[in-house]
């Protein structure tokens, strides 16, 4: 006859029960620990090599990133800019492999961010509101989850910036937006019965967007050169970027394109049509 021997244990710390063919034979006192079933490592904690991504993060991100967000996105709530400043500054702690050496970490947990918002930025915030701002920043592409580490039975997300310098581009400056504008202007031209070949409108939205993109790239690279200085002096690089975009609107390339469009539509820059 086949013998069925079973060992059962429940989590209420009752004794082990040994069953033979479905019948309980004996109760044994609990003499085993879950620790003895694993190697000499804590199965509920992340190991040092898994935390290495938190220290390596800053060296792996680009120097500058342009994200699409409204101009007032960061200024609409002080916590958003503060979170980016905190992630830029990071925290200094002991090297897990060489305790005698200190390391800078730019990937932080929500708990760490919340504490630094209170201590450094003097912004008090509930955990719920903090997660709202973290999710909002992640959605627009300003921050990302660098790693999720197991700590005391829970997966903890660590957030970091997507670039050392983050600048915004107005979502309205899109190909779809410019196409709609030129389409409406084309309708007006036809309604006015102007003698203009519709084919002359082809490619204008794409050309204008490309001019804007080149401008943003040149200005972003310029600001990146002075990023450390602006950060040290507490200068808002996003506001500087917006002013430079206004100044760049007077560039020969931009003015040349706009004059071409004005001539096409019969618009006189001097004030008469």
Order of alpha helices (4+ residues) and beta strands (2+ residues): beta-beta-beta-alpha-beta-alpha-beta-beta-beta-alpha-alpha-beta-beta-beta-alpha-alpha-alpha-alpha-alpha
